[in-house]
Amino acid sequence: MTLVARLDALRSPLPAFALAAAIGAIALVAAPLAADAATMLAITLFCIVLWVLTPVPPAYTGVICIGLVGAAFSTELALVGFRSPATWLIGFGLLIGLATRESGLADWAGRWLVARAVPALWREDPRRSYGALLVALCLGTLAFALLVPSTLVRVLVLAPVLYETGRFFEDRDARIGLFLGPLFATFYGASGIYTAALPNVIISGIAESVGDLAIGWTEWATVLFPVMGLARTVLVAGVVFALYRPAADSGVEVPEDGPGSAGGRERRMALFLLAGALFWMTDFLHGLHPVFGAILVVVLAFLPTVGVVEFSRAGDPDYSILFFLGGVFAVGEGLSQTGFADLAAGALFETIPADGSLALVLAFVFGATILLNLLMEGLAVASVLTPVLVSYASGTGLPLTPVVMTEALALGTYFFPYQSAVLVAILAQDGVEAGDLIRVTVACSLATILLLLPIQFGLFSILY
């Protein structure tokens, strides 16, 4: 039996559940932790195995997770994810995606982008058309990160447009690449823009309150954007092109003159999205969570007479992905409440060499953050780990700025969908399977670590 065949066999329900139960039982019995921390770790590992192997849909595992946490701890802890604005931002985002597609705006925007991004000489060549469009969309979605600060919002707005754009190619690989490539560009490239990724803001805010560190937008962009913003976006495009590209003899229909003028419904939907974008861009004035901008767009899009779709269609999207997110938040909060997160952070940082070079210490910081992020959602890791990092850097005399930036880079490097609400939001969209998402996530992260991270650490060593 080949390795691939063995992995496929392991992903079937009976072996996968048996493996998950065995790993959870070992953690429960053998982990040198207090009873509540060991129980939460066992539940977490059980669910992670199922989320990685996907013998059942991730949302189904989320339901199991919520049930286990509720039975072992409390209803309040089990349902903590449904109090999170991020959960409801994804829910309202699904409605925005429905309205964008039903209004015709997604199809119109896709045709407009294709007509302008693909040179006339390449329009009958599927690979050249695909390559040109992939690069243009990746760079465009990176620029979009400068305008809309919330990665979740960007993904939810862009997803229906990218889905329609991919339909010009008959090859499935091209459709997957044009969907995932630009979304990962706006997601991973956001690490280089201070305001474009929530971990950047959270980490620097904690560091400022605990360690009296102030990092400005310009300093962040100067140090990180060339490598982890622009170069990372180009790298994402290259990785996606290597993994997903159309066959040379596949069909492609690139519109020559674009879609023409937008109709009334398309224009109204564009105005509704513009109203939402203005809300998101001015959060420094009103201080409201991005979920309220999504609510504004949904109210306008479904408004009788003025809107673009009947509210009776609000039941069309598949909301089961919210159970996945609810499970992720439940285990993350549980690991924090039981004290496991603090113990794990302290144990990891005891391994960092105090007398090593800055690049070596940063490599350990990056690795420790990655390990914690395999167990907990990124923002939970930031809240636990950042004070430990500030204390460590102060005690050893290390410059705090590159340490904090390295933590942010690690929290923008993922391997599995359960690690990030953004990846969960991508998985909730039409046209993408969990296997494709994991493949691109792992490939982009490994390429970042192997190719870009050494360059960034070298730059840190020169500047600090």
ChimeraX attribute file (.defattr): number of C-alpha atoms within 10 A of each C-alpha:
attribute: neighborCount
match mode: 1-to-1
recipient: residues
	/A:1	6
	/A:2	7
	/A:3	8
	/A:4	9
	/A:5	10
	/A:6	10
	/A:7	12
	/A:8	12
	/A:9	14
	/A:10	18
	/A:11	20
	/A:12	14
	/A:13	15
	/A:14	11
	/A:15	13
	/A:16	21
	/A:17	20
	/A:18	13
	/A:19	17
	/A:20	21
	/A:21	19
	/A:22	15
	/A:23	16
	/A:24	23
	/A:25	19
	/A:26	13
	/A:27	21
	/A:28	22
	/A:29	13
	/A:30	9
	/A:31	15
	/A:32	10
	/A:33	17
	/A:34	12
	/A:35	13
	/A:36	18
	/A:37	22
	/A:38	23
	/A:39	24
	/A:40	28
	/A:41	25
	/A:42	23
	/A:43	26
	/A:44	26
	/A:45	23
	/A:46	25
	/A:47	26
	/A:48	23
	/A:49	20
	/A:50	23
	/A:51	23
	/A:52	18
	/A:53	22
	/A:54	20
	/A:55	21
	/A:56	15
	/A:57	15
	/A:58	27
	/A:59	22
	/A:60	19
	/A:61	23
	/A:62	26
	/A:63	18
	/A:64	18
	/A:65	25
	/A:66	26
	/A:67	17
	/A:68	20
	/A:69	23
	/A:70	16
	/A:71	11
	/A:72	14
	/A:73	15
	/A:74	12
	/A:75	13
	/A:76	12
	/A:77	18
	/A:78	25
	/A:79	19
	/A:80	19
	/A:81	25
	/A:82	17
	/A:83	12
	/A:84	13
	/A:85	14
	/A:86	21
	/A:87	23
	/A:88	18
	/A:89	22
	/A:90	27
	/A:91	23
	/A:92	23
	/A:93	26
	/A:94	26
	/A:95	25
	/A:96	26
	/A:97	23
	/A:98	20
	/A:99	27
	/A:100	27
	/A:101	21
	/A:102	18
	/A:103	23
	/A:104	20
	/A:105	24
	/A:106	27
	/A:107	21
	/A:108	21
	/A:109	21
	/A:110	21
	/A:111	23
	/A:112	19
	/A:113	19
	/A:114	28
	/A:115	19
	/A:116	15
	/A:117	16
	/A:118	21
	/A:119	14
	/A:120	13
	/A:121	9
	/A:122	15
	/A:123	20
	/A:124	13
	/A:125	17
	/A:126	24
	/A:127	21
	/A:128	18
	/A:129	23
	/A:130	27
	/A:131	22
	/A:132	16
	/A:133	22
	/A:134	28
	/A:135	21
	/A:136	18
	/A:137	24
	/A:138	25
	/A:139	18
	/A:140	14
	/A:141	23
	/A:142	25
	/A:143	16
	/A:144	17
	/A:145	22
	/A:146	16
	/A:147	15
	/A:148	22
	/A:149	23
	/A:150	22
	/A:151	22
	/A:152	25
	/A:153	24
	/A:154	22
	/A:155	25
	/A:156	26
	/A:157	20
	/A:158	19
	/A:159	25
	/A:160	26
	/A:161	23
	/A:162	26
	/A:163	23
	/A:164	22
	/A:165	24
	/A:166	24
	/A:167	19
	/A:168	20
	/A:169	21
	/A:170	16
	/A:171	20
	/A:172	16
	/A:173	19
	/A:174	27
	/A:175	24
	/A:176	24
	/A:177	28
	/A:178	29
	/A:179	27
	/A:180	26
	/A:181	27
	/A:182	30
	/A:183	27
	/A:184	27
	/A:185	28
	/A:186	30
	/A:187	26
	/A:188	28
	/A:189	32
	/A:190	33
	/A:191	29
	/A:192	29
	/A:193	24
	/A:194	25
	/A:195	21
	/A:196	25
	/A:197	25
	/A:198	20
	/A:199	24
	/A:200	25
	/A:201	15
	/A:202	16
	/A:203	22
	/A:204	25
	/A:205	17
	/A:206	20
	/A:207	23
	/A:208	14
	/A:209	11
	/A:210	14
	/A:211	18
	/A:212	12
	/A:213	16
	/A:214	13
	/A:215	16
	/A:216	10
	/A:217	12
	/A:218	12
	/A:219	13
	/A:220	19
	/A:221	18
	/A:222	12
	/A:223	18
	/A:224	25
	/A:225	20
	/A:226	13
	/A:227	23
	/A:228	26
	/A:229	22
	/A:230	22
	/A:231	16
	/A:232	27
	/A:233	27
	/A:234	18
	/A:235	21
	/A:236	31
	/A:237	26
	/A:238	17
	/A:239	17
	/A:240	27
	/A:241	21
	/A:242	10
	/A:243	15
	/A:244	21
	/A:245	22
	/A:246	25
	/A:247	14
	/A:248	11
	/A:249	10
	/A:250	14
	/A:251	15
	/A:252	21
	/A:253	15
	/A:254	21
	/A:255	17
	/A:256	15
	/A:257	11
	/A:258	16
	/A:259	16
	/A:260	9
	/A:261	10
	/A:262	14
	/A:263	12
	/A:264	13
	/A:265	19
	/A:266	23
	/A:267	16
	/A:268	19
	/A:269	27
	/A:270	19
	/A:271	15
	/A:272	22
	/A:273	22
	/A:274	13
	/A:275	17
	/A:276	23
	/A:277	21
	/A:278	14
	/A:279	22
	/A:280	24
	/A:281	17
	/A:282	13
	/A:283	14
	/A:284	9
	/A:285	8
	/A:286	9
	/A:287	9
	/A:288	13
	/A:289	15
	/A:290	23
	/A:291	23
	/A:292	17
	/A:293	23
	/A:294	28
	/A:295	19
	/A:296	17
	/A:297	27
	/A:298	25
	/A:299	15
	/A:300	20
	/A:301	29
	/A:302	20
	/A:303	14
	/A:304	12
	/A:305	9
	/A:306	12
	/A:307	20
	/A:308	24
	/A:309	22
	/A:310	14
	/A:311	16
	/A:312	8
	/A:313	13
	/A:314	16
	/A:315	9
	/A:316	10
	/A:317	15
	/A:318	12
	/A:319	16
	/A:320	16
	/A:321	21
	/A:322	24
	/A:323	23
	/A:324	28
	/A:325	28
	/A:326	24
	/A:327	31
	/A:328	30
	/A:329	31
	/A:330	26
	/A:331	28
	/A:332	24
	/A:333	20
	/A:334	26
	/A:335	24
	/A:336	19
	/A:337	15
	/A:338	19
	/A:339	15
	/A:340	19
	/A:341	25
	/A:342	16
	/A:343	13
	/A:344	16
	/A:345	20
	/A:346	14
	/A:347	12
	/A:348	16
	/A:349	18
	/A:350	10
	/A:351	10
	/A:352	17
	/A:353	11
	/A:354	17
	/A:355	9
	/A:356	10
	/A:357	12
	/A:358	19
	/A:359	18
	/A:360	15
	/A:361	19
	/A:362	22
	/A:363	20
	/A:364	18
	/A:365	22
	/A:366	22
	/A:367	16
	/A:368	21
	/A:369	26
	/A:370	22
	/A:371	16
	/A:372	21
	/A:373	25
	/A:374	17
	/A:375	21
	/A:376	26
	/A:377	22
	/A:378	25
	/A:379	21
	/A:380	19
	/A:381	26
	/A:382	26
	/A:383	16
	/A:384	18
	/A:385	24
	/A:386	25
	/A:387	17
	/A:388	18
	/A:389	22
	/A:390	23
	/A:391	14
	/A:392	18
	/A:393	19
	/A:394	13
	/A:395	10
	/A:396	10
	/A:397	9
	/A:398	17
	/A:399	14
	/A:400	20
	/A:401	19
	/A:402	23
	/A:403	24
	/A:404	24
	/A:405	24
	/A:406	24
	/A:407	26
	/A:408	27
	/A:409	24
	/A:410	24
	/A:411	27
	/A:412	24
	/A:413	25
	/A:414	23
	/A:415	22
	/A:416	21
	/A:417	23
	/A:418	26
	/A:419	24
	/A:420	22
	/A:421	25
	/A:422	23
	/A:423	23
	/A:424	25
	/A:425	25
	/A:426	24
	/A:427	19
	/A:428	24
	/A:429	21
	/A:430	14
	/A:431	17
	/A:432	17
	/A:433	13
	/A:434	20
	/A:435	13
	/A:436	16
	/A:437	21
	/A:438	18
	/A:439	14
	/A:440	22
	/A:441	22
	/A:442	15
	/A:443	18
	/A:444	26
	/A:445	19
	/A:446	16
	/A:447	15
	/A:448	21
	/A:449	18
	/A:450	10
	/A:451	13
	/A:452	17
	/A:453	21
	/A:454	14
	/A:455	14
	/A:456	20
	/A:457	19
	/A:458	14
	/A:459	16
	/A:460	21
	/A:461	14
	/A:462	8
	/A:463	9
	/A:464	12
